[in-house]
Amino acid sequence: MESINLAPLLTFVFITTLTPGPNNISSSSMGILYGYPKSVNYLAGIAAGFFVIMLLSGIASRTIFTLIPQLEAAMRIIGALYILWLAYKTFKSSYQFTQHDSPLLGFNSGLLLQAFNPKVWVYGLTLYATFLAGITSNLLYLVISAGLLAGVAFFCTSTWALSGALIGRMLQRPYLQKGLNILLAILLVYTAIELSGLLAGAFSP
């Protein structure tokens, strides 16, 4: 198994999973309207669906790279470009939260949301085609990594559900919003450069 560069991997995982998207915004809404205890079933459904999609992403990446191994280098470039696009979107984000009187959602709703959440699919395919490409040939490692990523997703949606109202108020302050956007965008740019291999080339003898 190839070594995994943890710094850019963890940066990408936590920024992508913590920033606003369908999972986090809906979890925040559930937390604000119904409280955390009543939202747990929905959050568990999100985590379960996340696990399934991460596993499918890993298997898909393994199959593709087995058939066409030359694609791995191309996917690193594509992944880096996607992360740069994500950095741009993060920098421009306005964090405009809207609250609706949504019905209480349960496990099945959280599970089904993942099948139609493009952010999760692109995230999973990017991870396993780039950062975690070295483990895709081992089913046990795939299951473990998918479980860990689902755990991170549950932690992040729980954070939004528990403190959604506070996060929403804080991010309406322009200076906090802009500062956070700049910091996250810089970290994502670093991640993209590290993934592309440009840093290794620049500092190699």
C-alpha positions as CSV (number, residue, x, y, z in Angstrom):
1,M,0.0,0.0,0.0
2,E,1.3,3.5,-0.9
3,S,1.9,6.0,1.9
4,I,-0.9,8.5,2.4
5,N,-0.1,12.2,2.8
6,L,-2.2,13.0,5.8
7,A,-1.9,16.8,5.9
8,P,-3.7,17.6,2.6
9,L,-6.0,14.6,3.0
10,L,-7.3,15.8,6.4
11,T,-7.5,19.4,5.3
12,F,-9.7,18.3,2.3
13,V,-11.8,16.0,4.4
14,F,-12.6,18.4,7.2
15,I,-13.1,21.5,5.1
16,T,-15.3,19.8,2.6
17,T,-17.4,18.0,5.2
18,L,-17.8,21.0,7.5
19,T,-18.6,23.7,5.0
20,P,-22.3,24.3,4.0
21,G,-24.0,21.8,1.8
22,P,-27.3,19.9,1.7
23,N,-26.3,17.7,4.7
24,N,-25.1,20.4,7.0
25,I,-27.7,23.0,6.2
26,S,-30.6,20.5,6.6
27,S,-29.0,19.2,9.8
28,S,-28.8,22.8,11.1
29,S,-32.5,23.3,10.2
30,M,-33.5,20.1,12.1
31,G,-31.4,21.2,15.1
32,I,-32.9,24.7,15.2
33,L,-36.5,23.5,14.8
34,Y,-36.6,20.3,16.8
35,G,-33.4,20.1,18.9
36,Y,-30.5,17.6,18.7
37,P,-32.1,14.5,20.3
38,K,-35.0,14.4,17.8
39,S,-32.5,15.0,14.9
40,V,-30.3,12.1,15.6
41,N,-32.2,9.6,13.4
42,Y,-31.8,11.9,10.5
43,L,-28.1,12.4,11.2
44,A,-27.6,8.6,11.4
45,G,-29.3,8.2,8.0
46,I,-26.9,10.7,6.5
47,A,-24.0,8.9,8.0
48,A,-25.3,5.5,6.7
49,G,-25.8,6.9,3.2
50,F,-22.4,8.5,3.3
51,F,-20.8,5.2,4.2
52,V,-22.5,3.5,1.2
53,I,-21.4,6.2,-1.3
54,M,-17.8,6.2,0.0
55,L,-17.6,2.5,-0.4
56,L,-19.1,2.6,-3.9
57,S,-16.7,5.4,-4.8
58,G,-13.7,3.4,-3.7
59,I,-14.9,0.3,-5.6
60,A,-15.5,2.4,-8.7
61,S,-12.1,3.9,-8.5
62,R,-10.4,0.5,-8.1
63,T,-12.2,-0.9,-11.1
64,I,-11.4,2.1,-13.3
65,F,-7.7,2.1,-12.3
66,T,-7.4,-1.6,-12.8
67,L,-8.7,-1.3,-16.3
68,I,-6.9,1.9,-17.2
69,P,-4.0,2.5,-14.8
70,Q,-2.9,5.6,-16.7
71,L,-6.0,7.4,-15.6
72,E,-4.6,7.8,-12.0
73,A,-2.3,10.7,-13.0
74,A,-5.0,12.4,-14.9
75,M,-7.4,12.1,-12.0
76,R,-4.9,13.8,-9.7
77,I,-5.0,16.8,-12.0
78,I,-8.8,16.7,-12.3
79,G,-9.0,16.4,-8.5
80,A,-6.7,19.3,-8.0
81,L,-8.8,21.4,-10.4
82,Y,-11.9,20.5,-8.6
83,I,-10.4,21.5,-5.3
84,L,-9.3,24.8,-6.7
85,W,-12.9,25.4,-7.9
86,L,-14.1,24.5,-4.4
87,A,-11.6,27.0,-3.0
88,Y,-13.1,29.7,-5.3
89,K,-16.7,28.8,-4.3
90,T,-15.6,28.9,-0.6
91,F,-14.0,32.3,-1.0
92,K,-17.2,33.7,-2.7
93,S,-19.6,32.0,-0.3
94,S,-22.1,34.3,1.3
95,Y,-23.5,31.8,3.9
96,Q,-27.1,32.9,3.4
97,F,-29.1,30.5,5.5
98,T,-32.8,30.2,5.1
99,Q,-35.0,28.6,7.7
100,H,-38.2,26.9,6.7
101,D,-40.8,25.1,8.9
102,S,-39.6,21.7,7.6
103,P,-41.2,18.5,8.9
104,L,-39.1,16.4,11.2
105,L,-37.0,14.1,9.0
106,G,-36.0,10.6,9.9
107,F,-33.3,8.0,9.1
108,N,-34.7,7.1,5.6
109,S,-34.7,10.8,4.6
110,G,-31.1,11.2,5.6
111,L,-30.1,8.0,3.8
112,L,-32.0,8.9,0.6
113,L,-30.6,12.5,0.5
114,Q,-27.1,11.1,-0.1
115,A,-28.1,9.4,-3.4
116,F,-29.1,12.8,-4.8
117,N,-26.4,14.9,-3.2
118,P,-23.8,15.6,-5.9
119,K,-21.4,17.1,-3.4
120,V,-21.0,13.7,-1.7
121,W,-20.5,11.8,-5.0
122,V,-17.9,14.2,-6.2
123,Y,-16.2,14.2,-2.8
124,G,-16.0,10.4,-2.7
125,L,-14.7,10.0,-6.2
126,T,-12.1,12.7,-5.7
127,L,-10.9,11.1,-2.4
128,Y,-10.5,7.6,-3.7
129,A,-9.2,8.6,-7.1
130,T,-6.5,10.8,-5.6
131,F,-5.6,10.8,-1.9
132,L,-6.8,7.3,-1.1
133,A,-5.9,5.7,-4.5
134,G,-3.3,3.4,-2.8
135,I,-5.9,1.6,-0.7
136,T,-8.6,0.9,-3.3
137,S,-7.2,-2.6,-4.0
138,N,-7.8,-3.8,-0.4
139,L,-11.5,-4.3,0.4
140,L,-10.9,-4.2,4.2
141,Y,-9.1,-0.8,3.9
142,L,-12.0,0.5,1.8
143,V,-14.6,-0.5,4.4
144,I,-12.5,1.0,7.3
145,S,-11.9,4.2,5.4
146,A,-15.6,4.5,4.4
147,G,-16.5,4.0,8.0
148,L,-14.1,6.6,9.2
149,L,-15.4,9.1,6.6
150,A,-19.0,8.4,7.6
151,G,-17.9,9.0,11.3
152,V,-16.5,12.4,10.3
153,A,-19.7,13.2,8.4
154,F,-21.8,12.3,11.5
155,F,-19.5,14.5,13.7
156,C,-19.9,17.5,11.2
157,T,-23.7,17.2,10.8
158,S,-24.0,16.9,14.6
159,T,-21.9,20.1,15.0
160,W,-24.3,21.9,12.6
161,A,-27.4,20.5,14.4
162,L,-26.1,21.4,17.8
163,S,-24.9,24.9,17.0
164,G,-26.7,25.7,13.8
165,A,-28.4,28.9,15.1
166,L,-25.1,30.2,16.6
167,I,-23.1,29.4,13.4
168,G,-25.8,31.1,11.3
169,R,-25.6,34.3,13.4
170,M,-21.8,34.4,13.5
171,L,-21.5,34.0,9.7
172,Q,-23.8,37.0,9.1
173,R,-21.0,39.2,10.4
174,P,-19.1,40.3,7.3
175,Y,-15.6,40.4,8.9
176,L,-16.0,36.9,10.3
177,Q,-17.4,35.6,7.1
178,K,-14.6,37.0,4.9
179,G,-11.9,35.9,7.3
180,L,-13.2,32.4,7.4
181,N,-13.6,32.3,3.6
182,I,-10.0,33.4,3.0
183,L,-8.6,30.9,5.5
184,L,-10.5,28.0,4.1
185,A,-9.7,29.0,0.5
186,I,-6.0,29.2,1.2
187,L,-6.0,25.7,2.9
188,L,-7.9,24.3,-0.1
189,V,-5.4,25.8,-2.6
190,Y,-2.6,24.3,-0.6
191,T,-4.4,20.9,-0.7
192,A,-4.8,21.2,-4.5
193,I,-1.1,22.1,-5.0
194,E,0.0,19.2,-2.8
195,L,-2.3,16.8,-4.6
196,S,-1.0,17.8,-8.0
197,G,2.6,17.1,-7.0
198,L,3.9,20.6,-7.8
199,L,5.3,21.0,-4.3
200,A,7.3,17.8,-4.5
201,G,8.6,18.9,-7.9
202,A,9.6,22.3,-6.7
203,F,11.6,21.1,-3.7
204,S,13.1,18.0,-5.2
205,P,16.9,18.1,-5.8
